[in-house]
């Protein structure tokens, strides 16, 4: 804030000017993107009127509180505006906004959306695995296993499969607690039967995590998607990140025929 003042024989005029950045958030095609734009917004706040009274001690005693209080108001306004802008930049720095891109494995026959900033890593047992560069326990993985059944319903209904997943989690030495949150079913490419699950896991490896999973059977193979993300009490998943993870979940499908 630039504070300019001029004092002459006829009176005293004080004005405050502030130029602050503005941050806007744009939603486009279902994806949450933060667009930080800097523009100058000039605001003029008049804090006193002209005075023609002779300058003396009594005048100073009355004038100082007026100028000080109004200056404090101007500083408060600027602080709020700068804080909003800083919050936007902090959100971007913390990687809270994920860009998604299509990933298709034509050999194994599946497709899904994946975070473009997450790196693809090799891990035994995983057909594909993408990890958050800042926190490796946040990841998206796909496993493809040969099976003899032709549909998931031959194995069991969604709740039955969810119970099996939770049982497998509880058998791990690192798992302290596991709980199913939601179970659902949807139709994929060509009428494909897809089960979706959500559950919470408290583990000695990574603490509290939110797990989103999907499964389907096609061409004699069982396809399993596992999305793991930290979801602790001190740093829970924010709504925008959760929305992005759900987009990944719902995008998991058999690869289209070429």
C-alpha positions in Angstrom: 0.0 0.0 0.0 1.4 3.5 -1.0 0.3 6.2 1.5 0.8 9.8 0.2 0.1 12.9 2.1 0.4 16.6 1.6 0.2 19.3 4.2 -0.4 22.9 3.3 -1.8 26.1 4.9 -5.4 25.3 3.8 -5.6 21.8 5.2 -4.5 18.2 4.9 -5.6 15.5 2.5 -4.6 11.8 2.8 -5.4 9.0 0.3 -4.4 5.4 0.1 -3.9 3.3 -3.0 -3.5 -0.4 -3.1 -2.6 -2.7 -6.0 -3.3 -6.3 -5.3 -3.2 -9.6 -7.2 -6.4 -11.6 -7.8 -6.7 -15.4 -8.1 -9.5 -17.1 -9.9 -10.5 -20.7 -10.1 -11.8 -22.2 -13.3 -13.7 -25.4 -13.9 -13.4 -26.9 -17.4 -14.9 -30.1 -18.8 -15.3 -31.6 -15.3 -11.7 -31.0 -14.4 -10.7 -28.8 -11.6 -8.0 -26.4 -12.6 -6.5 -23.4 -10.8 -5.7 -20.5 -13.0 -3.6 -17.9 -11.2 -3.8 -14.5 -12.9 -2.1 -11.3 -11.8 -3.9 -8.1 -12.6 -3.6 -4.6 -11.1 -6.7 -3.4 -9.3 -6.4 0.1 -8.2 -8.5 1.0 -5.1 -8.7 4.5 -3.7 -9.8 5.0 -0.1 -10.2 8.5 1.2 -9.3 8.6 4.8 -9.8 12.2 5.7 -11.2 15.5 4.6 -9.6 18.9 4.1 -9.1 20.9 7.3 -8.9 24.7 7.5 -8.4 24.8 11.3 -5.0 26.1 12.5 -2.6 23.3 13.3 -2.2 22.8 17.1 -1.8 20.2 19.8 -5.5 19.7 20.2 -5.9 19.1 16.5 -3.1 16.5 16.6 -4.8 14.7 19.5 -8.0 14.4 17.5 -6.4 13.7 14.1 -4.0 11.0 15.0 -6.6 8.4 16.2 -8.6 9.1 13.0 -5.7 8.5 10.7 -4.4 5.5 12.7 -7.7 3.7 12.8 -8.4 4.2 9.1 -4.9 3.2 8.2 -5.5 0.0 10.2 -8.7 -0.6 8.2 -6.8 -0.2 4.9 -4.0 -2.6 6.1 -6.7 -5.1 7.1 -8.3 -5.0 3.7 -5.0 -5.5 1.9 -4.0 -8.3 4.2 -7.3 -10.2 3.4 -6.8 -9.8 -0.3 -3.2 -10.9 -0.2 -4.0 -13.9 2.0 -6.6 -15.1 -0.5 -4.0 -14.9 -3.3 -1.4 -16.6 -1.1 -3.8 -19.5 -0.4 -4.2 -20.1 -4.1 -0.5 -20.3 -4.7 0.0 -22.5 -1.6 -2.7 -24.9 -3.0 -0.9 -25.2 -6.3 2.5 -25.6 -4.6 1.2 -28.5 -2.5 0.0 -30.3 -5.6 -3.7 -30.2 -4.8 -4.6 -29.9 -8.4 -4.2 -33.0 -10.6 -4.3 -33.0 -14.3 -5.6 -36.3 -15.8 -4.6 -38.0 -19.1 -5.8 -41.2 -20.7 -3.6 -44.3 -20.3 -4.3 -47.4 -22.4 -2.6 -50.8 -22.3 -3.6 -52.4 -25.6 -1.6 -55.6 -24.8 -3.4 -56.3 -21.5 -6.6 -54.7 -22.7 -7.6 -52.0 -20.2 -7.8 -48.2 -20.1 -8.1 -45.5 -17.4 -7.4 -41.9 -16.6 -4.1 -41.3 -14.7 -2.6 -38.2 -13.0 -0.2 -36.8 -15.7 2.3 -35.7 -13.0 2.5 -39.1 -11.3 5.4 -41.3 -12.4 5.1 -44.8 -13.8 7.1 -47.3 -11.7 7.9 -51.0 -12.0 6.8 -53.2 -9.1 6.5 -57.0 -8.9 2.9 -58.2 -9.3 1.6 -54.9 -10.7 0.7 -54.6 -14.4 0.8 -50.8 -14.1 1.6 -48.5 -11.2 1.6 -44.7 -11.0 3.0 -42.9 -7.9 2.7 -39.4 -6.5 6.2 -37.9 -6.8 5.7 -36.1 -3.5 4.2 -39.1 -1.6 4.8 -42.6 -2.9 2.0 -44.1 -0.8 -0.5 -42.1 -3.0 -0.7 -44.3 -6.0 -2.9 -45.9 -8.8 -2.2 -49.5 -9.6 -3.7 -52.1 -11.9 -3.3 -55.9 -11.7 -4.4 -58.3 -14.4 -4.8 -62.0 -13.5 -5.9 -65.0 -15.7 -9.2 -66.5 -14.5 -11.6 -69.2 -15.7 -14.8 -67.3 -15.0 -16.4 -65.0 -17.7 -18.2 -62.5 -15.4 -17.8 -61.1 -11.9 -21.2 -62.3 -10.9 -19.9 -65.9 -11.3 -17.5 -65.1 -8.4 -20.1 -63.3 -6.3 -22.1 -60.0 -5.9 -20.4 -56.7 -5.1 -20.7 -57.0 -1.3 -19.2 -60.5 -1.4 -16.2 -59.3 -3.4 -15.8 -56.3 -1.0 -15.8 -58.6 2.0 -13.0 -60.6 0.3 -11.0 -57.5 -0.3 -11.3 -56.4 3.3 -10.4 -59.8 4.5 -7.2 -59.7 2.4 -6.4 -56.3 3.8 -6.8 -57.4 7.4 -4.5 -60.4 6.9 -1.6 -58.0 6.1 0.7 -57.6 9.1 0.8 -53.8 8.5 -3.0 -53.4 8.7 -4.4 -52.2 12.0 -7.9 -51.6 10.9 -10.0 -51.9 7.7 -13.6 -50.9 7.0 -15.9 -50.9 3.9 -17.4 -47.5 3.1 -19.3 -48.1 -0.1 -20.1 -50.8 -2.7 -21.6 -50.2 -6.1 -21.9 -51.6 -9.6 -21.8 -50.0 -13.0 -21.9 -50.9 -16.7 -18.7 -50.5 -18.7 -17.8 -50.8 -22.4 -20.1 -53.1 -24.3 -22.3 -53.8 -21.3 -19.3 -54.9 -19.2 -20.1 -55.6 -15.5 -17.9 -53.5 -13.2 -17.8 -53.5 -9.4 -16.6 -50.5 -7.5 -15.6 -50.4 -3.8 -14.4 -47.8 -1.3 -12.9 -48.6 2.1 -10.6 -47.1 4.8 -7.4 -48.7 6.0 -5.3 -47.7 9.0 -1.8 -49.1 8.5 1.6 -49.0 10.1 2.8 -48.2 6.6 1.4 -44.8 5.6 -1.2 -44.4 8.4 -4.8 -43.7 7.5 -5.6 -44.3 3.8 -8.6 -44.1 1.6 -8.9 -46.9 -1.0 -11.0 -46.8 -4.2 -11.1 -50.1 -6.1 -12.8 -51.4 -9.3 -12.9 -54.9 -10.8 -14.2 -56.5 -14.0 -13.6 -59.7 -15.9 -13.0 -59.8 -19.7 -11.3 -62.2 -22.2 -10.5 -64.7 -19.4 -8.8 -62.1 -17.2 -9.6 -60.4 -13.9 -8.8 -56.7 -13.9 -8.3 -55.0 -10.6 -7.8 -51.2 -10.0 -6.5 -49.9 -6.7 -6.3 -46.2 -5.9 -4.7 -45.5 -2.5 -4.5 -42.0 -1.0 -3.6 -40.6 2.5 -6.7 -39.5 4.4 -5.6 -38.7 7.9 -7.4 -36.7 10.6 -4.9 -33.8 10.3 -4.8 -33.8 6.5 -8.0 -35.3 5.0 -8.7 -35.5 1.3 -10.1 -32.3 0.1 -13.3 -32.4 -2.1 -11.5 -31.5 -5.3 -8.8 -34.2 -4.9 -11.5 -36.8 -4.1 -13.5 -35.8 -7.2 -10.4 -36.4 -9.3 -9.8 -39.8 -7.7 -13.4 -40.8 -8.4 -12.9 -39.8 -12.1 -10.0 -42.2 -12.2 -12.2 -44.9 -10.6 -15.1 -44.5 -13.0 -12.7 -44.4 -16.1 -11.4 -47.9 -15.5 -12.7 -50.1 -18.3 -11.8 -52.6 -21.0 -9.7 -51.1 -23.8 -11.9 -50.3 -26.9 -11.5 -52.6 -29.8 -9.3 -51.3 -32.6 
